């Protein structure tokens, strides 16, 4: 197998199966990819477009072609020496519906189910209505209304012999211990006799197993014509007696049906963020770990999977413990793999959002993250600090919204009191129990704890910290202290002692110091729950709310970005590259993902606006004047709002076609409470803007502005691609993005890819001048990727472990260049690329800076170059036997360059 030099992410679903990828493998190999990187392939909910809603982790998804298709894909990869990295979901499974057998068993049997401890459920709720019951917030209306209207009828599944409640796509099984009461309502003697057997299960030592033949017998009897219908009619809730019977039957179940609106406040089980259809797993338990990973371990042992990507690692109770356990289990399987699939090392990556100055813990024994932080680093490099002040002023003036940090704080309080209110209350209750365990703190009230908790979470500067039995790790302490200090500014002095107490409880007082017993258990539980709250509150507040409320510049609003930070210089980029080489040299480097808000080239184009802040401000004023008649035609007052309007115009400038995200902002509309009038008015605005004859001047002005930044944006896109492929780490390409990527958030960024066209153009041997002349078709980006990845494979060790040496640049435009060398044993490479180059391009119609514009700008080398032993990306390079590289020469033929020394 080839060394791991470049990955390419593919999104599998029913319309793009594992078999569909097989004929593309030769193309990926020619492009320079060493490993495909697959979205989750275990059995997901029918029709899933992403695979993260797994319903059965014990088999490969039949919709993707099943295990046979996986084998065919791996065989094709092996023919080209390629490997397969697999995305896996350890944190959650799809629930609701009727297709998850583990979940259905839990609903039927409650704590008697063998899967009762698989899901992260708080069985001992403080709510008396939920004592020993699981809240199921899946009803489309209030429970009483659904019951009265007959929307939750009792039905019989003839295939499985199961009695269940039906509600649209959902099926809620009745506990077999209650079948006796139901079947007794039938006049059929055989069913009455069977009812006694079901009732006798209450005395059975193994009721779950012993119920299976009874289900089969019930199915047989009904199939032969036994009258079950009369028993079901007795529970028809549309009649007075049926209403009472069905309600009593449901009250006896281990779940309580409720409106979907109750989830935010009353949920008593952990979800993935606030999604009711994704239930959290307790993978920290050995039985759950083994059951959910058994198929993965089998595929690894058989040599079909060569690396793992762990989704949402911060959702787990103990990420460090999980990763270390996974490493041990995977490494133990390597010796059993077939010879043709032998591996010395099995890479494991974690999906992890890193905050400002946060770095992945090295003791997790992983190979790094999926690369969101690299997206942020290259984005910071391509933003001009001179644009921060004018664009900040523009946004504040137009939108009248607060600065981004304040937007985040407000959004955090919103989600903590709305979509995640139940999760927050669970943590507060856990902390109250800790308080009650100590005479010195038992007078602390739930209200006070709740206030202090919310203030602390609202100011958490990272997704989560990682307390353990020994307390807070040193790497986490400064983040906790930062949140604590800021929380004091929100609270009155009377609540400050509560914050001091939280500092002790949440990792300041290691729970292993407590004697074994309930207090230690309660403290550990509270710490785990707290850490499982901060991550979703950050994601919902920042990514899914503040990013849509604050649009100073949309290119700085993406997953893993520090949106409050506008730009960073070359030194910061170099420092992060050197740190990565030291700590995680095989970290993935992404610039586009299935989760990004805007495509990599859309962000690169919008970054140009940082160089043209005053110009954009003048354009916005002009556009607002032109759009005034269009707004006045609408019924919803000012629609869209000034902030939404500016967000729309940035979207238009950066990408096409456009899409709106009004509900994510949660200001004028939201998913839980749609403002249909406002949304309709905004839709009418967009239609008028794009289609109305009377708005042609506005439309043309926007188009002219987009055209003006398109060329420098393309140059940024090429620089971004080159850096991703040459700095320390493993470049990760996203499907189809070897052409320009102007996509928006999913599902737009998961659109079908025209691989036929890409295969044709990869074989094109056009000269640089031809590629530049037709840069809009995307071939220039594909050619760059293919050339650099070919170089990476030819010099794999140089780019895997070679030293990273920042190079000094001198001359008139020195601050508009990034240059570095990669140094290995007997091998050297030099990378040179422009940055903040809008002014240098001038009126150029291609993304190549005219040579004369570089003036005396030059790269200073620590070694001399020989023209005979160095070549550039597209053949010969202007190399002189000096210790200087003139930008006018090294970037004369192509916008960026990679120089390689050869023997």
C-alpha positions, 0 to 999 in steps of 0.5 A, spaced: 500 500 500 502 507 498 504 511 504 498 516 506 500 522 502 493 525 500 485 523 502 479 524 498 472 524 502 466 521 498 459 522 501 456 515 500 448 514 499 443 510 495 444 515 489 452 514 489 453 507 492 460 503 493 459 500 487 459 507 483 466 509 486 469 503 483 470 505 476 472 512 479 478 509 482 483 509 477 481 517 476 483 518 483 489 514 483 491 519 477 489 525 481 494 523 486 490 520 492 493 515 496 487 513 500 479 514 499 476 517 505 469 514 506 462 517 509 459 512 514 457 506 511 454 502 516 447 501 516 443 507 516 436 510 516 433 508 509 434 514 504 440 517 509 444 522 505 450 522 510 450 516 514 450 519 521 444 516 523 446 509 524 440 504 525 444 497 525 452 498 526 453 490 525 452 490 518 454 495 512 449 499 509 445 495 504 443 501 500 450 502 499 451 495 496 452 492 502 459 488 504 460 485 497 460 492 494 465 494 500 469 488 498 469 490 490 471 497 492 477 495 496 479 490 491 479 496 486 483 500 491 488 495 492 490 494 484 492 501 485 496 501 492 490 505 495 487 505 502 480 506 505 479 511 511 472 510 514 468 515 518 465 512 524 459 514 529 461 512 536 457 518 539 450 516 537 445 512 533 438 514 529 432 513 534 425 514 533 422 511 527 421 503 527 428 501 524 433 501 530 432 494 533 436 496 539 432 502 540 425 498 539 427 493 544 429 498 549 422 501 548 418 495 549 422 492 555 425 498 558 430 496 563 429 489 562 432 490 555 439 488 554 440 494 550 437 498 556 444 501 558 446 502 551 443 509 551 445 515 555 438 515 559 437 519 566 432 514 568 431 517 575 428 524 573 426 529 578 420 530 574 415 525 577 411 524 570 418 521 568 420 517 574 422 510 571 420 513 564 423 515 557 420 521 554 419 520 547 418 527 544 415 525 537 408 527 537 406 532 532 401 535 537 400 535 544 399 528 547 392 529 549 390 532 542 393 526 539 390 521 543 383 524 542 384 525 535 386 517 534 393 519 531 396 514 536 392 508 534 394 501 537 396 496 531 399 489 530 405 488 526 403 481 522 410 480 520 413 480 527 407 479 531 408 485 535 403 490 538 405 497 537 403 504 537 403 508 530 404 515 529 406 517 522 413 514 521 414 512 528 412 505 531 412 505 539 412 497 541 407 495 547 411 491 552 409 484 551 408 484 559 401 488 557 399 483 551 395 479 556 390 485 557 390 487 550 388 480 548 383 478 553 379 483 550 378 479 544 372 473 544 377 468 540 379 463 545 386 461 542 388 469 543 385 469 550 389 462 552 395 466 549 394 472 553 395 468 559 402 466 557 404 473 555 401 475 563 406 469 565 412 472 563 412 477 569 414 471 573 419 468 567 427 469 569 428 471 562 422 474 559 425 478 553 427 471 550 421 467 552 417 472 549 419 471 542 416 464 541 409 468 543 410 473 538 411 468 533 405 464 535 401 471 535 403 472 528 401 465 526 394 465 529 392 472 526 395 469 520 390 464 520 384 468 521 384 469 529 380 475 531 385 480 534 381 486 531 376 486 536 381 487 541 384 493 538 377 496 537 377 496 544 383 501 545 380 506 539 381 512 543 376 516 539 371 513 543 370 514 551 372 508 553 377 506 548 380 513 550 381 511 557 384 504 556 389 506 551 391 512 556 392 507 561 396 502 557 400 507 555 401 509 562 404 502 563 409 503 558 417 505 560 416 511 555 411 517 555 409 519 549 409 527 548 409 533 543 416 534 540 416 541 543 417 538 550 424 536 548 427 542 549 425 542 556 424 535 559 428 531 555 431 526 559 436 522 555 442 525 551 441 527 544 446 529 538 445 536 539 438 538 539 436 532 534 430 528 537 432 523 532 439 521 534 440 518 541 447 518 545 450 512 546 454 510 552 460 508 549 464 508 555 461 502 557 465 496 555 459 492 552 457 498 548 464 499 545 464 492 543 457 491 540 458 498 536 465 497 534 464 489 532 463 490 525 469 495 524 474 491 528 472 485 523 473 490 517 479 492 520 482 485 521 480 483 514 484 488 511 478 492 508 479 498 512 486 502 513 484 508 518 478 511 522 475 518 523 471 519 529 465 523 528 464 528 534 469 526 539 467 531 544 460 528 545 463 522 549 463 521 556 471 520 556 474 522 549 481 520 552 479 514 554 475 512 548 481 514 543 486 510 548 482 504 548 480 504 541 488 505 539 489 498 543 484 494 540 486 496 533 493 495 534 492 488 536 488 487 530 494 489 525 498 482 526 492 478 523 491 482 517 492 479 510 499 480 507 497 484 502 493 489 507 499 489 512 500 496 516 505 498 520 501 504 523 493 505 523 491 512 523 486 514 527 483 521 526 478 525 531 473 530 529 475 536 533 473 543 533 479 547 536 478 554 540 483 560 540 490 557 542 487 550 543 491 544 541 489 537 541 491 533 547 497 528 545 496 523 550 489 521 546 494 517 542 491 519 535 494 522 529 490 528 529 484 532 527 480 532 521 483 539 519 478 544 521 483 548 524 488 548 518 482 551 514 482 557 519 489 558 519 489 559 511 483 563 512 487 568 517 493 568 512 488 570 506 485 576 510 488 583 510 488 586 517 487 593 514 480 591 512 478 589 519 476 596 521 472 598 515 468 592 515 467 592 522 464 599 522 460 597 516 456 591 519 455 595 525 452 601 522 448 597 517 445 591 521 445 595 528 447 588 531 452 587 537 460 585 535 461 577 534 463 575 541 456 579 544 452 575 539 455 568 541 454 570 549 447 572 547 446 565 542 449 561 548 444 564 553 438 563 548 440 555 546 441 554 554 434 556 555 431 553 549 433 547 545 438 545 550 434 547 556 433 540 558 440 538 558 442 544 562 437 543 567 440 536 567 447 538 569 444 543 574 440 537 578 446 533 578 450 539 581 444 540 586 445 533 588 453 534 589 451 540 593 446 536 598 452 530 599 456 535 603 453 539 609 457 545 608 454 546 601 447 543 602 443 550 603 445 552 595 439 552 591 437 550 584 436 557 582 443 559 584 446 553 581 443 554 575 445 562 574 452 560 575 452 554 571 449 558 565 454 564 566 460 559 566 457 555 560 456 562 556 463 564 556 466 557 555 472 559 550 473 552 547 468 546 546 469 542 552 475 541 557 477 534 559 476 533 566 478 526 569 479 522 576 485 527 577 481 533 576 482 538 570 488 537 566 494 543 565 492 544 558 485 546 560 486 550 566 487 557 562 480 555 558 476 554 565 479 560 568 477 564 562 470 562 563 470 563 570 473 570 570 468 572 564 462 569 568 463 574 574 462 580 570 455 577 568 453 575 575 452 579 581 457 579 587 452 575 591 453 569 586 460 569 586 461 564 591 457 559 587 462 560 581 468 558 586 464 552 588 463 550 581 471 551 580 472 546 586 466 541 583 468 541 576 475 538 576 478 542 582 476 537 587 478 530 583 473 525 584 478 520 586 480 523 592 473 522 595 471 515 598 468 510 594 460 511 594 454 516 592 458 522 593 464 520 588 459 517 583 455 524 583 461 528 582 463 524 577 456 524 573 456 532 574 463 533 571 461 528 565 454 531 564 457 538 564 462 537 559 457 534 554 453 540 555 459 545 553 460 542 546 453 542 543 452 549 546 458 552 543 456 548 536 449 551 536 450 558 539 456 559 534 456 555 528 448 554 528 446 561 530 452 567 531 454 565 524 448 567 521 447 573 525 454 576 524 456 577 517 462 582 518 465 578 513 462 571 511 469 568 509 471 568 517 464 564 519 465 557 518 466 550 522 472 551 526 474 558 525 475 564 530 470 568 527 472 574 532 479 574 529 479 577 523 486 575 520 493 573 522 500 574 519 505 569 515 509 568 522 502 565 525 501 560 519 509 558 520 508 557 527 502 553 526 505 548 521 512 547 525 507 545 531 503 540 527 510 537 524 512 536 531 506 534 535 501 531 529 505 530 522 499 526 519 494 531 521 489 531 516 489 538 512 482 540 510 479 546 506 472 544 505 468 538 508 461 536 508 460 540 514 462 547 511 458 553 511 461 556 504 465 552 499 473 553 499 473 558 493 467 562 495 471 563 502 477 565 498 473 570 493 470 573 499 477 574 503 478 579 497 473 583 500 478 584 506 483 588 501 477 592 499 473 594 505 472 602 503 470 600 496 465 595 499 462 600 504 461 604 498 457 599 494 453 597 500 450 604 500 449 604 493 445 597 493 441 599 499 439 605 495 437 601 489 434 596 493 429 601 497 423 600 492 424 593 492 423 593 500 417 598 499 413 593 495 413 587 501 408 587 506 413 585 512 416 592 513 423 592 512 424 585 509 429 582 509 432 586 515 438 590 513 443 585 516 440 579 512 440 583 506 448 584 507 449 577 508 445 576 502 449 580 498 456 577 500 453 570 499 451 573 492 458 576 491 462 569 493 458 564 490 452 562 485 447 560 486 445 563 492 441 560 498 438 563 504 439 561 512 434 565 515 432 560 520 439 559 523 439 566 525 433 565 530 432 573 530 426 574 525 425 566 524 427 559 526 426 552 525 422 551 531 417 557 530 418 559 523 416 566 521 412 565 515 410 572 513 418 574 514 420 568 510 415 569 504 417 577 504 424 575 503 423 570 498 419 575 494 425 580 495 430 574 492 425 573 486 425 580 485 432 581 485 434 576 481 428 576 476 425 583 476 426 587 470 425 593 474 431 591 478 436 590 473 441 596 475 441 593 482 443 586 479 448 588 474 451 592 479 452 586 484 454 582 478 460 587 476 462 587 483 462 579 483 466 579 477 471 584 480 473 580 485 473 573 482 480 573 479 483 575 485 479 570 489 481 564 484 488 566 485 487 565 493 483 559 491 490 556 488 494 558 493 490 555 498 490 548 494 498 549 494 499 550 501 494 544 503 498 540 499 505 542 501 505 544 509 506 538 514 500 534 514 496 530 510 492 534 504 484 532 504 480 533 498 473 534 498 469 530 493 469 534 486 473 540 489 479 539 484 474 544 480 472 551 483 468 550 489 462 555 490 457 551 494 454 553 500 452 549 506 449 542 506 445 539 502 448 544 497 455 542 499 453 534 498 451 535 490 452 530 485 459 531 482 460 530 474 466 525 474 466 524 467 468 531 465 473 531 471 476 525 468 477 528 461 480 534 463 485 530 468 488 527 461 489 534 458 496 536 457 495 544 456 500 549 457 500 554 463 498 559 458 492 555 456 490 553 463 490 561 465 486 563 459 481 559 461 481 559 468 474 559 469 473 552 467 477 550 473 482 546 469 487 550 472 486 548 479 485 540 477 492 541 474 495 544 480 492 539 484 495 533 480 502 536 479 503 537 486 500 530 489 504 527 484 510 530 487 508 528 494 508 521 492 514 521 488 517 525 495 513 522 500 518 522 506 520 529 504 513 531 505 511 527 511 517 528 515 521 533 512 523 539 516 519 546 515 523 552 514 520 559 513 523 563 508 525 570 509 522 575 503 525 582 502 523 587 497 517 592 496 512 587 496 515 582 502 509 582 506 505 579 500 508 573 499 509 566 503 515 562 502 518 556 506 522 550 504 521 542 506 528 539 508 529 532 508 535 527 507 538 528 500 531 532 498 529 539 498 523 543 496 521 550 496 514 553 496 512 560 494 505 563 493 502 570 493 497 573 499 493 579 499 494 580 492 488 584 489 492 590 488 498 586 485 493 583 480 491 590 478 486 589 472 489 583 470 484 578 467 487 572 469 489 570 476 497 571 474 500 577 477 504 581 472 512 579 473 513 587 473 508 588 479 513 584 483 518 589 483 524 587 487 521 582 491 525 576 493 525 570 497 532 569 501 535 562 501 539 559 506 542 555 501 544 556 493 540 553 488 543 550 481 539 551 475 541 544 473 538 540 479 531 544 480 525 544 477 518 548 478 511 545 477 510 546 470 517 544 467 523 549 468 524 554 473 527 561 473 533 559 478 539 562 478 546 560 482 544 565 488 541 565 494 535 569 492 529 567 488 526 573 484 518 573 485 518 576 478 522 570 475 519 564 480 512 566 479 512 568 471 509 562 468 504 560 474 500 564 479 504 559 485 510 555 484 513 549 488 520 548 486 523 541 487 531 539 487 532 532 483 539 528 483 
